[in-house]
Amino acid sequence: MDLKEFLISDKTLNRSELARRMWPSNKKPESYLSQKLTGMLPFTQKDAQRALKVLNEIAQDMNALTLDESYPVPQVGRPAQNKD
């Protein structure tokens, strides 16, 4: 699957945030990206490079996440107790 197909089909990606990060000075980046992905405007090599750069930045941010060691570890075979 190429990058443009991924951007069109993937539902887990927040395209609005992607567009804002690709074109931070554009007043309507979400609309601009939508027009490019639907063919109203050409999706260029430069667009693909911008998208890939932002996606790599997001991936780095996600890879840097850590798990807080204070979270309780559930015991196997016992349902979690709701303390609300």
HTML snippet that shows the backbone in 3Dmol.js (N, CA, C, O; Angstrom):
<script src="https://3Dmol.org/build/3Dmol-min.js"></script>
<div id="view" style="width:600px;height:400px;position:relative"></div>
<script>
const pdb = `
ATOM      1  N   MET A   1       0.862  -1.171   0.000  1.00  0.00           N
ATOM      2  CA  MET A   1       0.000   0.000   0.000  1.00  0.00           C
ATOM      3  C   MET A   1       0.909   1.235   0.000  1.00  0.00           C
ATOM      4  O   MET A   1       1.850   1.324   0.789  1.00  0.00           O
ATOM      5  N   ASP A   2       0.622   2.158  -0.872  1.00  0.00           N
ATOM      6  CA  ASP A   2       1.440   3.364  -0.893  1.00  0.00           C
ATOM      7  C   ASP A   2       0.901   4.388   0.106  1.00  0.00           C
ATOM      8  O   ASP A   2      -0.170   4.207   0.686  1.00  0.00           O
ATOM      9  N   LEU A   3       1.659   5.459   0.292  1.00  0.00           N
ATOM     10  CA  LEU A   3       1.341   6.460   1.306  1.00  0.00           C
ATOM     11  C   LEU A   3      -0.032   7.090   1.092  1.00  0.00           C
ATOM     12  O   LEU A   3      -0.799   7.230   2.045  1.00  0.00           O
ATOM     13  N   LYS A   4      -0.351   7.469  -0.137  1.00  0.00           N
ATOM     14  CA  LYS A   4      -1.642   8.112  -0.396  1.00  0.00           C
ATOM     15  C   LYS A   4      -2.791   7.159  -0.073  1.00  0.00           C
ATOM     16  O   LYS A   4      -3.776   7.573   0.537  1.00  0.00           O
ATOM     17  N   GLU A   5      -2.683   5.897  -0.470  1.00  0.00           N
ATOM     18  CA  GLU A   5      -3.718   4.911  -0.157  1.00  0.00           C
ATOM     19  C   GLU A   5      -3.877   4.760   1.362  1.00  0.00           C
ATOM     20  O   GLU A   5      -4.993   4.663   1.871  1.00  0.00           O
ATOM     21  N   PHE A   6      -2.754   4.741   2.072  1.00  0.00           N
ATOM     22  CA  PHE A   6      -2.793   4.647   3.529  1.00  0.00           C
ATOM     23  C   PHE A   6      -3.541   5.831   4.126  1.00  0.00           C
ATOM     24  O   PHE A   6      -4.393   5.655   4.997  1.00  0.00           O
ATOM     25  N   LEU A   7      -3.225   7.041   3.661  1.00  0.00           N
ATOM     26  CA  LEU A   7      -3.862   8.238   4.197  1.00  0.00           C
ATOM     27  C   LEU A   7      -5.363   8.240   3.935  1.00  0.00           C
ATOM     28  O   LEU A   7      -6.136   8.720   4.764  1.00  0.00           O
ATOM     29  N   ILE A   8      -5.775   7.715   2.803  1.00  0.00           N
ATOM     30  CA  ILE A   8      -7.201   7.660   2.459  1.00  0.00           C
ATOM     31  C   ILE A   8      -7.926   6.592   3.275  1.00  0.00           C
ATOM     32  O   ILE A   8      -9.038   6.823   3.750  1.00  0.00           O
ATOM     33  N   SER A   9      -7.305   5.428   3.441  1.00  0.00           N
ATOM     34  CA  SER A   9      -8.018   4.284   4.020  1.00  0.00           C
ATOM     35  C   SER A   9      -7.878   4.141   5.524  1.00  0.00           C
ATOM     36  O   SER A   9      -8.760   3.562   6.157  1.00  0.00           O
ATOM     37  N   ASP A  10      -6.813   4.641   6.118  1.00  0.00           N
ATOM     38  CA  ASP A  10      -6.574   4.402   7.538  1.00  0.00           C
ATOM     39  C   ASP A  10      -7.522   5.236   8.393  1.00  0.00           C
ATOM     40  O   ASP A  10      -7.597   6.455   8.236  1.00  0.00           O
ATOM     41  N   LYS A  11      -8.239   4.582   9.290  1.00  0.00           N
ATOM     42  CA  LYS A  11      -9.215   5.263  10.145  1.00  0.00           C
ATOM     43  C   LYS A  11      -8.641   5.602  11.518  1.00  0.00           C
ATOM     44  O   LYS A  11      -9.256   6.363  12.265  1.00  0.00           O
ATOM     45  N   THR A  12      -7.475   5.055  11.865  1.00  0.00           N
ATOM     46  CA  THR A  12      -6.904   5.334  13.183  1.00  0.00           C
ATOM     47  C   THR A  12      -6.125   6.643  13.192  1.00  0.00           C
ATOM     48  O   THR A  12      -5.853   7.201  14.255  1.00  0.00           O
ATOM     49  N   LEU A  13      -5.776   7.122  12.035  1.00  0.00           N
ATOM     50  CA  LEU A  13      -4.989   8.343  11.930  1.00  0.00           C
ATOM     51  C   LEU A  13      -5.895   9.571  11.952  1.00  0.00           C
ATOM     52  O   LEU A  13      -6.893   9.621  11.234  1.00  0.00           O
ATOM     53  N   ASN A  14      -5.558  10.536  12.754  1.00  0.00           N
ATOM     54  CA  ASN A  14      -6.308  11.786  12.802  1.00  0.00           C
ATOM     55  C   ASN A  14      -5.775  12.679  11.682  1.00  0.00           C
ATOM     56  O   ASN A  14      -4.745  13.337  11.835  1.00  0.00           O
ATOM     57  N   ARG A  15      -6.482  12.693  10.564  1.00  0.00           N
ATOM     58  CA  ARG A  15      -6.020  13.458   9.404  1.00  0.00           C
ATOM     59  C   ARG A  15      -6.003  14.953   9.657  1.00  0.00           C
ATOM     60  O   ARG A  15      -5.205  15.670   9.052  1.00  0.00           O
ATOM     61  N   SER A  16      -6.868  15.439  10.539  1.00  0.00           N
ATOM     62  CA  SER A  16      -6.880  16.869  10.854  1.00  0.00           C
ATOM     63  C   SER A  16      -5.560  17.281  11.488  1.00  0.00           C
ATOM     64  O   SER A  16      -4.978  18.299  11.115  1.00  0.00           O
ATOM     65  N   GLU A  17      -5.092  16.496  12.439  1.00  0.00           N
ATOM     66  CA  GLU A  17      -3.815  16.799  13.089  1.00  0.00           C
ATOM     67  C   GLU A  17      -2.665  16.657  12.091  1.00  0.00           C
ATOM     68  O   GLU A  17      -1.744  17.474  12.082  1.00  0.00           O
ATOM     69  N   LEU A  18      -2.719  15.635  11.264  1.00  0.00           N
ATOM     70  CA  LEU A  18      -1.699  15.454  10.236  1.00  0.00           C
ATOM     71  C   LEU A  18      -1.646  16.676   9.329  1.00  0.00           C
ATOM     72  O   LEU A  18      -0.564  17.191   9.049  1.00  0.00           O
ATOM     73  N   ALA A  19      -2.792  17.142   8.870  1.00  0.00           N
ATOM     74  CA  ALA A  19      -2.856  18.298   7.974  1.00  0.00           C
ATOM     75  C   ALA A  19      -2.315  19.556   8.661  1.00  0.00           C
ATOM     76  O   ALA A  19      -1.573  20.329   8.055  1.00  0.00           O
ATOM     77  N   ARG A  20      -2.691  19.755   9.923  1.00  0.00           N
ATOM     78  CA  ARG A  20      -2.204  20.935  10.655  1.00  0.00           C
ATOM     79  C   ARG A  20      -0.687  20.909  10.786  1.00  0.00           C
ATOM     80  O   ARG A  20      -0.032  21.948  10.706  1.00  0.00           O
ATOM     81  N   ARG A  21      -0.133  19.720  10.987  1.00  0.00           N
ATOM     82  CA  ARG A  21       1.322  19.614  11.120  1.00  0.00           C
ATOM     83  C   ARG A  21       2.027  19.691   9.763  1.00  0.00           C
ATOM     84  O   ARG A  21       3.178  20.122   9.688  1.00  0.00           O
ATOM     85  N   MET A  22       1.352  19.282   8.703  1.00  0.00           N
ATOM     86  CA  MET A  22       1.953  19.369   7.361  1.00  0.00           C
ATOM     87  C   MET A  22       1.989  20.805   6.863  1.00  0.00           C
ATOM     88  O   MET A  22       2.974  21.228   6.258  1.00  0.00           O
ATOM     89  N   TRP A  23       0.919  21.560   7.114  1.00  0.00           N
ATOM     90  CA  TRP A  23       0.800  22.939   6.627  1.00  0.00           C
ATOM     91  C   TRP A  23       0.412  23.856   7.792  1.00  0.00           C
ATOM     92  O   TRP A  23      -0.731  24.307   7.859  1.00  0.00           O
ATOM     93  N   PRO A  24       1.341  24.139   8.708  1.00  0.00           N
ATOM     94  CA  PRO A  24       1.000  24.921   9.906  1.00  0.00           C
ATOM     95  C   PRO A  24       0.536  26.345   9.628  1.00  0.00           C
ATOM     96  O   PRO A  24      -0.161  26.928  10.459  1.00  0.00           O
ATOM     97  N   SER A  25       0.897  26.919   8.494  1.00  0.00           N
ATOM     98  CA  SER A  25       0.481  28.298   8.210  1.00  0.00           C
ATOM     99  C   SER A  25      -0.786  28.375   7.355  1.00  0.00           C
ATOM    100  O   SER A  25      -1.285  29.469   7.090  1.00  0.00           O
ATOM    101  N   ASN A  26      -1.307  27.231   6.926  1.00  0.00           N
ATOM    102  CA  ASN A  26      -2.518  27.204   6.116  1.00  0.00           C
ATOM    103  C   ASN A  26      -3.729  27.419   7.029  1.00  0.00           C
ATOM    104  O   ASN A  26      -3.819  26.807   8.093  1.00  0.00           O
ATOM    105  N   LYS A  27      -4.653  28.282   6.617  1.00  0.00           N
ATOM    106  CA  LYS A  27      -5.830  28.572   7.445  1.00  0.00           C
ATOM    107  C   LYS A  27      -6.817  27.413   7.497  1.00  0.00           C
ATOM    108  O   LYS A  27      -7.546  27.269   8.478  1.00  0.00           O
ATOM    109  N   LYS A  28      -6.852  26.586   6.455  1.00  0.00           N
ATOM    110  CA  LYS A  28      -7.762  25.435   6.416  1.00  0.00           C
ATOM    111  C   LYS A  28      -7.004  24.189   5.941  1.00  0.00           C
ATOM    112  O   LYS A  28      -7.285  23.667   4.862  1.00  0.00           O
ATOM    113  N   PRO A  29      -6.046  23.714   6.742  1.00  0.00           N
ATOM    114  CA  PRO A  29      -5.229  22.584   6.293  1.00  0.00           C
ATOM    115  C   PRO A  29      -6.014  21.289   6.115  1.00  0.00           C
ATOM    116  O   PRO A  29      -5.678  20.481   5.249  1.00  0.00           O
ATOM    117  N   GLU A  30      -7.059  21.076   6.926  1.00  0.00           N
ATOM    118  CA  GLU A  30      -7.853  19.849   6.796  1.00  0.00           C
ATOM    119  C   GLU A  30      -8.538  19.787   5.438  1.00  0.00           C
ATOM    120  O   GLU A  30      -8.558  18.736   4.797  1.00  0.00           O
ATOM    121  N   SER A  31      -9.097  20.909   5.000  1.00  0.00           N
ATOM    122  CA  SER A  31      -9.749  20.984   3.698  1.00  0.00           C
ATOM    123  C   SER A  31      -8.736  20.811   2.575  1.00  0.00           C
ATOM    124  O   SER A  31      -9.007  20.152   1.571  1.00  0.00           O
ATOM    125  N   TYR A  32      -7.576  21.406   2.759  1.00  0.00           N
ATOM    126  CA  TYR A  32      -6.510  21.326   1.754  1.00  0.00           C
ATOM    127  C   TYR A  32      -6.077  19.871   1.554  1.00  0.00           C
ATOM    128  O   TYR A  32      -5.945  19.413   0.418  1.00  0.00           O
ATOM    129  N   LEU A  33      -5.854  19.144   2.653  1.00  0.00           N
ATOM    130  CA  LEU A  33      -5.470  17.740   2.548  1.00  0.00           C
ATOM    131  C   LEU A  33      -6.597  16.923   1.927  1.00  0.00           C
ATOM    132  O   LEU A  33      -6.346  16.057   1.088  1.00  0.00           O
ATOM    133  N   SER A  34      -7.818  17.186   2.325  1.00  0.00           N
ATOM    134  CA  SER A  34      -8.960  16.463   1.768  1.00  0.00           C
ATOM    135  C   SER A  34      -9.043  16.646   0.255  1.00  0.00           C
ATOM    136  O   SER A  34      -9.283  15.692  -0.484  1.00  0.00           O
ATOM    137  N   GLN A  35      -8.843  17.875  -0.191  1.00  0.00           N
ATOM    138  CA  GLN A  35      -8.887  18.145  -1.631  1.00  0.00           C
ATOM    139  C   GLN A  35      -7.772  17.405  -2.365  1.00  0.00           C
ATOM    140  O   GLN A  35      -7.960  16.959  -3.497  1.00  0.00           O
ATOM    141  N   LYS A  36      -6.629  17.279  -1.731  1.00  0.00           N
ATOM    142  CA  LYS A  36      -5.519  16.560  -2.352  1.00  0.00           C
ATOM    143  C   LYS A  36      -5.778  15.052  -2.392  1.00  0.00           C
ATOM    144  O   LYS A  36      -5.435  14.383  -3.367  1.00  0.00           O
ATOM    145  N   LEU A  37      -6.382  14.527  -1.333  1.00  0.00           N
ATOM    146  CA  LEU A  37      -6.625  13.085  -1.284  1.00  0.00           C
ATOM    147  C   LEU A  37      -7.786  12.654  -2.164  1.00  0.00           C
ATOM    148  O   LEU A  37      -7.843  11.500  -2.590  1.00  0.00           O
ATOM    149  N   THR A  38      -8.710  13.563  -2.441  1.00  0.00           N
ATOM    150  CA  THR A  38      -9.853  13.212  -3.297  1.00  0.00           C
ATOM    151  C   THR A  38      -9.597  13.520  -4.775  1.00  0.00           C
ATOM    152  O   THR A  38     -10.432  13.208  -5.624  1.00  0.00           O
ATOM    153  N   GLY A  39      -8.455  14.125  -5.084  1.00  0.00           N
ATOM    154  CA  GLY A  39      -8.120  14.395  -6.480  1.00  0.00           C
ATOM    155  C   GLY A  39      -8.534  15.762  -6.976  1.00  0.00           C
ATOM    156  O   GLY A  39      -8.315  16.083  -8.145  1.00  0.00           O
ATOM    157  N   MET A  40      -9.135  16.588  -6.108  1.00  0.00           N
ATOM    158  CA  MET A  40      -9.508  17.938  -6.532  1.00  0.00           C
ATOM    159  C   MET A  40      -8.260  18.783  -6.766  1.00  0.00           C
ATOM    160  O   MET A  40      -8.252  19.673  -7.616  1.00  0.00           O
ATOM    161  N   LEU A  41      -7.210  18.496  -6.005  1.00  0.00           N
ATOM    162  CA  LEU A  41      -5.893  19.089  -6.192  1.00  0.00           C
ATOM    163  C   LEU A  41      -4.900  17.942  -6.323  1.00  0.00           C
ATOM    164  O   LEU A  41      -5.136  16.868  -5.769  1.00  0.00           O
ATOM    165  N   PRO A  42      -3.797  18.136  -7.040  1.00  0.00           N
ATOM    166  CA  PRO A  42      -2.839  17.042  -7.180  1.00  0.00           C
ATOM    167  C   PRO A  42      -2.105  16.745  -5.862  1.00  0.00           C
ATOM    168  O   PRO A  42      -1.719  17.662  -5.138  1.00  0.00           O
ATOM    169  N   PHE A  43      -1.922  15.475  -5.568  1.00  0.00           N
ATOM    170  CA  PHE A  43      -1.116  15.038  -4.435  1.00  0.00           C
ATOM    171  C   PHE A  43       0.291  14.857  -4.971  1.00  0.00           C
ATOM    172  O   PHE A  43       0.570  13.899  -5.693  1.00  0.00           O
ATOM    173  N   THR A  44       1.179  15.780  -4.617  1.00  0.00           N
ATOM    174  CA  THR A  44       2.512  15.839  -5.221  1.00  0.00           C
ATOM    175  C   THR A  44       3.551  15.064  -4.404  1.00  0.00           C
ATOM    176  O   THR A  44       3.288  14.609  -3.291  1.00  0.00           O
ATOM    177  N   GLN A  45       4.724  14.935  -4.991  1.00  0.00           N
ATOM    178  CA  GLN A  45       5.855  14.312  -4.305  1.00  0.00           C
ATOM    179  C   GLN A  45       6.187  15.095  -3.031  1.00  0.00           C
ATOM    180  O   GLN A  45       6.499  14.501  -1.999  1.00  0.00           O
ATOM    181  N   LYS A  46       6.119  16.410  -3.104  1.00  0.00           N
ATOM    182  CA  LYS A  46       6.390  17.247  -1.932  1.00  0.00           C
ATOM    183  C   LYS A  46       5.349  16.991  -0.833  1.00  0.00           C
ATOM    184  O   LYS A  46       5.695  16.962   0.348  1.00  0.00           O
ATOM    185  N   ASP A  47       4.086  16.805  -1.213  1.00  0.00           N
ATOM    186  CA  ASP A  47       3.039  16.472  -0.249  1.00  0.00           C
ATOM    187  C   ASP A  47       3.349  15.143   0.432  1.00  0.00           C
ATOM    188  O   ASP A  47       3.225  15.014   1.650  1.00  0.00           O
ATOM    189  N   ALA A  48       3.751  14.165  -0.360  1.00  0.00           N
ATOM    190  CA  ALA A  48       4.083  12.847   0.177  1.00  0.00           C
ATOM    191  C   ALA A  48       5.263  12.947   1.143  1.00  0.00           C
ATOM    192  O   ALA A  48       5.269  12.299   2.190  1.00  0.00           O
ATOM    193  N   GLN A  49       6.248  13.749   0.796  1.00  0.00           N
ATOM    194  CA  GLN A  49       7.408  13.923   1.677  1.00  0.00           C
ATOM    195  C   GLN A  49       7.007  14.590   2.989  1.00  0.00           C
ATOM    196  O   GLN A  49       7.475  14.199   4.058  1.00  0.00           O
ATOM    197  N   ARG A  50       6.137  15.597   2.904  1.00  0.00           N
ATOM    198  CA  ARG A  50       5.654  16.265   4.121  1.00  0.00           C
ATOM    199  C   ARG A  50       4.891  15.281   5.002  1.00  0.00           C
ATOM    200  O   ARG A  50       5.111  15.224   6.212  1.00  0.00           O
ATOM    201  N   ALA A  51       3.994  14.508   4.392  1.00  0.00           N
ATOM    202  CA  ALA A  51       3.184  13.547   5.153  1.00  0.00           C
ATOM    203  C   ALA A  51       4.078  12.510   5.816  1.00  0.00           C
ATOM    204  O   ALA A  51       3.889  12.184   6.989  1.00  0.00           O
ATOM    205  N   LEU A  52       5.040  11.995   5.080  1.00  0.00           N
ATOM    206  CA  LEU A  52       5.932  10.982   5.632  1.00  0.00           C
ATOM    207  C   LEU A  52       6.767  11.555   6.776  1.00  0.00           C
ATOM    208  O   LEU A  52       7.004  10.871   7.772  1.00  0.00           O
ATOM    209  N   LYS A  53       7.209  12.789   6.641  1.00  0.00           N
ATOM    210  CA  LYS A  53       7.975  13.446   7.708  1.00  0.00           C
ATOM    211  C   LYS A  53       7.134  13.554   8.981  1.00  0.00           C
ATOM    212  O   LYS A  53       7.606  13.227  10.070  1.00  0.00           O
ATOM    213  N   VAL A  54       5.900  14.008   8.842  1.00  0.00           N
ATOM    214  CA  VAL A  54       5.015  14.152  10.007  1.00  0.00           C
ATOM    215  C   VAL A  54       4.697  12.785  10.608  1.00  0.00           C
ATOM    216  O   VAL A  54       4.706  12.635  11.830  1.00  0.00           O
ATOM    217  N   LEU A  55       4.419  11.793   9.772  1.00  0.00           N
ATOM    218  CA  LEU A  55       4.125  10.449  10.282  1.00  0.00           C
ATOM    219  C   LEU A  55       5.325   9.879  11.039  1.00  0.00           C
ATOM    220  O   LEU A  55       5.154   9.222  12.066  1.00  0.00           O
ATOM    221  N   ASN A  56       6.534  10.125  10.540  1.00  0.00           N
ATOM    222  CA  ASN A  56       7.732   9.667  11.240  1.00  0.00           C
ATOM    223  C   ASN A  56       7.899  10.387  12.573  1.00  0.00           C
ATOM    224  O   ASN A  56       8.325   9.776  13.553  1.00  0.00           O
ATOM    225  N   GLU A  57       7.569  11.682  12.625  1.00  0.00           N
ATOM    226  CA  GLU A  57       7.622  12.426  13.889  1.00  0.00           C
ATOM    227  C   GLU A  57       6.631  11.845  14.892  1.00  0.00           C
ATOM    228  O   GLU A  57       6.949  11.682  16.070  1.00  0.00           O
ATOM    229  N   ILE A  58       5.421  11.534  14.412  1.00  0.00           N
ATOM    230  CA  ILE A  58       4.402  10.942  15.280  1.00  0.00           C
ATOM    231  C   ILE A  58       4.867   9.573  15.779  1.00  0.00           C
ATOM    232  O   ILE A  58       4.678   9.238  16.949  1.00  0.00           O
ATOM    233  N   ALA A  59       5.471   8.787  14.894  1.00  0.00           N
ATOM    234  CA  ALA A  59       5.982   7.464  15.279  1.00  0.00           C
ATOM    235  C   ALA A  59       7.072   7.597  16.337  1.00  0.00           C
ATOM    236  O   ALA A  59       7.111   6.811  17.283  1.00  0.00           O
ATOM    237  N   GLN A  60       7.959   8.582  16.190  1.00  0.00           N
ATOM    238  CA  GLN A  60       9.005   8.797  17.194  1.00  0.00           C
ATOM    239  C   GLN A  60       8.389   9.178  18.537  1.00  0.00           C
ATOM    240  O   GLN A  60       8.816   8.694  19.586  1.00  0.00           O
ATOM    241  N   ASP A  61       7.381  10.050  18.495  1.00  0.00           N
ATOM    242  CA  ASP A  61       6.697  10.437  19.736  1.00  0.00           C
ATOM    243  C   ASP A  61       6.079   9.210  20.410  1.00  0.00           C
ATOM    244  O   ASP A  61       6.158   9.058  21.629  1.00  0.00           O
ATOM    245  N   MET A  62       5.470   8.347  19.618  1.00  0.00           N
ATOM    246  CA  MET A  62       4.829   7.155  20.172  1.00  0.00           C
ATOM    247  C   MET A  62       5.873   6.173  20.709  1.00  0.00           C
ATOM    248  O   MET A  62       5.653   5.550  21.748  1.00  0.00           O
ATOM    249  N   ASN A  63       7.001   6.028  20.016  1.00  0.00           N
ATOM    250  CA  ASN A  63       8.055   5.124  20.467  1.00  0.00           C
ATOM    251  C   ASN A  63       8.708   5.609  21.758  1.00  0.00           C
ATOM    252  O   ASN A  63       9.290   4.809  22.491  1.00  0.00           O
ATOM    253  N   ALA A  64       8.622   6.895  22.045  1.00  0.00           N
ATOM    254  CA  ALA A  64       9.211   7.457  23.257  1.00  0.00           C
ATOM    255  C   ALA A  64       8.293   7.326  24.475  1.00  0.00           C
ATOM    256  O   ALA A  64       8.696   7.666  25.587  1.00  0.00           O
ATOM    257  N   LEU A  65       7.077   6.843  24.282  1.00  0.00           N
ATOM    258  CA  LEU A  65       6.149   6.683  25.401  1.00  0.00           C
ATOM    259  C   LEU A  65       6.683   5.656  26.392  1.00  0.00           C
ATOM    260  O   LEU A  65       7.343   4.690  26.008  1.00  0.00           O
ATOM    261  N   THR A  66       6.394   5.871  27.648  1.00  0.00           N
ATOM    262  CA  THR A  66       6.797   4.929  28.685  1.00  0.00           C
ATOM    263  C   THR A  66       5.572   4.526  29.488  1.00  0.00           C
ATOM    264  O   THR A  66       4.527   5.175  29.422  1.00  0.00           O
ATOM    265  N   LEU A  67       5.711   3.475  30.229  1.00  0.00           N
ATOM    266  CA  LEU A  67       4.632   2.982  31.074  1.00  0.00           C
ATOM    267  C   LEU A  67       4.924   3.394  32.502  1.00  0.00           C
ATOM    268  O   LEU A  67       6.000   3.106  33.027  1.00  0.00           O
ATOM    269  N   ASP A  68       3.987   4.058  33.125  1.00  0.00           N
ATOM    270  CA  ASP A  68       4.127   4.463  34.523  1.00  0.00           C
ATOM    271  C   ASP A  68       4.096   3.196  35.370  1.00  0.00           C
ATOM    272  O   ASP A  68       3.137   2.426  35.315  1.00  0.00           O
ATOM    273  N   GLU A  69       5.136   2.990  36.144  1.00  0.00           N
ATOM    274  CA  GLU A  69       5.256   1.765  36.948  1.00  0.00           C
ATOM    275  C   GLU A  69       4.241   1.712  38.090  1.00  0.00           C
ATOM    276  O   GLU A  69       4.103   0.674  38.738  1.00  0.00           O
ATOM    277  N   SER A  70       3.533   2.808  38.346  1.00  0.00           N
ATOM    278  CA  SER A  70       2.570   2.797  39.449  1.00  0.00           C
ATOM    279  C   SER A  70       1.226   2.191  39.066  1.00  0.00           C
ATOM    280  O   SER A  70       0.368   2.009  39.929  1.00  0.00           O
ATOM    281  N   TYR A  71       1.025   1.870  37.770  1.00  0.00           N
ATOM    282  CA  TYR A  71      -0.233   1.235  37.379  1.00  0.00           C
ATOM    283  C   TYR A  71      -0.323  -0.137  38.029  1.00  0.00           C
ATOM    284  O   TYR A  71       0.662  -0.876  38.046  1.00  0.00           O
ATOM    285  N   PRO A  72      -1.491  -0.491  38.566  1.00  0.00           N
ATOM    286  CA  PRO A  72      -1.620  -1.823  39.175  1.00  0.00           C
ATOM    287  C   PRO A  72      -1.568  -2.909  38.102  1.00  0.00           C
ATOM    288  O   PRO A  72      -2.065  -2.741  36.989  1.00  0.00           O
ATOM    289  N   VAL A  73      -0.955  -4.014  38.473  1.00  0.00           N
ATOM    290  CA  VAL A  73      -0.859  -5.151  37.562  1.00  0.00           C
ATOM    291  C   VAL A  73      -1.992  -6.108  37.897  1.00  0.00           C
ATOM    292  O   VAL A  73      -2.060  -6.599  39.023  1.00  0.00           O
ATOM    293  N   PRO A  74      -2.895  -6.390  36.940  1.00  0.00           N
ATOM    294  CA  PRO A  74      -4.000  -7.309  37.245  1.00  0.00           C
ATOM    295  C   PRO A  74      -3.482  -8.724  37.450  1.00  0.00           C
ATOM    296  O   PRO A  74      -2.534  -9.159  36.797  1.00  0.00           O
ATOM    297  N   GLN A  75      -4.117  -9.422  38.361  1.00  0.00           N
ATOM    298  CA  GLN A  75      -3.731 -10.802  38.617  1.00  0.00           C
ATOM    299  C   GLN A  75      -4.480 -11.699  37.649  1.00  0.00           C
ATOM    300  O   GLN A  75      -5.671 -11.506  37.403  1.00  0.00           O
ATOM    301  N   VAL A  76      -3.787 -12.668  37.108  1.00  0.00           N
ATOM    302  CA  VAL A  76      -4.370 -13.580  36.127  1.00  0.00           C
ATOM    303  C   VAL A  76      -5.448 -14.434  36.802  1.00  0.00           C
ATOM    304  O   VAL A  76      -5.242 -14.977  37.888  1.00  0.00           O
ATOM    305  N   GLY A  77      -6.600 -14.539  36.135  1.00  0.00           N
ATOM    306  CA  GLY A  77      -7.663 -15.410  36.629  1.00  0.00           C
ATOM    307  C   GLY A  77      -8.618 -14.736  37.599  1.00  0.00           C
ATOM    308  O   GLY A  77      -9.626 -15.331  37.979  1.00  0.00           O
ATOM    309  N   ARG A  78      -8.326 -13.517  38.007  1.00  0.00           N
ATOM    310  CA  ARG A  78      -9.213 -12.824  38.929  1.00  0.00           C
ATOM    311  C   ARG A  78      -9.726 -11.572  38.233  1.00  0.00           C
ATOM    312  O   ARG A  78      -8.935 -10.791  37.705  1.00  0.00           O
ATOM    313  N   PRO A  79     -11.050 -11.370  38.226  1.00  0.00           N
ATOM    314  CA  PRO A  79     -11.579 -10.160  37.605  1.00  0.00           C
ATOM    315  C   PRO A  79     -11.161  -8.918  38.370  1.00  0.00           C
ATOM    316  O   PRO A  79     -11.018  -8.937  39.592  1.00  0.00           O
ATOM    317  N   ALA A  80     -10.967  -7.840  37.624  1.00  0.00           N
ATOM    318  CA  ALA A  80     -10.595  -6.567  38.261  1.00  0.00           C
ATOM    319  C   ALA A  80     -11.747  -6.071  39.118  1.00  0.00           C
ATOM    320  O   ALA A  80     -12.911  -6.210  38.742  1.00  0.00           O
ATOM    321  N   GLN A  81     -11.428  -5.498  40.259  1.00  0.00           N
ATOM    322  CA  GLN A  81     -12.418  -4.963  41.180  1.00  0.00           C
ATOM    323  C   GLN A  81     -12.653  -3.496  40.838  1.00  0.00           C
ATOM    324  O   GLN A  81     -11.702  -2.726  40.704  1.00  0.00           O
ATOM    325  N   ASN A  82     -13.902  -3.118  40.699  1.00  0.00           N
ATOM    326  CA  ASN A  82     -14.257  -1.724  40.439  1.00  0.00           C
ATOM    327  C   ASN A  82     -14.438  -1.026  41.767  1.00  0.00           C
ATOM    328  O   ASN A  82     -15.310  -1.400  42.551  1.00  0.00           O
ATOM    329  N   LYS A  83     -13.614   0.000  42.038  1.00  0.00           N
ATOM    330  CA  LYS A  83     -13.644   0.686  43.330  1.00  0.00           C
ATOM    331  C   LYS A  83     -14.426   1.985  43.288  1.00  0.00           C
ATOM    332  O   LYS A  83     -14.299   2.808  44.196  1.00  0.00           O
ATOM    333  N   ASP A  84     -15.229   2.188  42.258  1.00  0.00           N
ATOM    334  CA  ASP A  84     -16.035   3.416  42.159  1.00  0.00           C
ATOM    335  C   ASP A  84     -17.213   3.383  43.073  1.00  0.00           C
ATOM    336  O   ASP A  84     -17.991   4.336  43.112  1.00  0.00           O
TER     337      ASP A  84
END
`;
const viewer = $3Dmol.createViewer("view");
viewer.addModel(pdb, "pdb");
viewer.setStyle({}, {cartoon: {color: "spectrum"}});
viewer.zoomTo();
viewer.render();
</script>
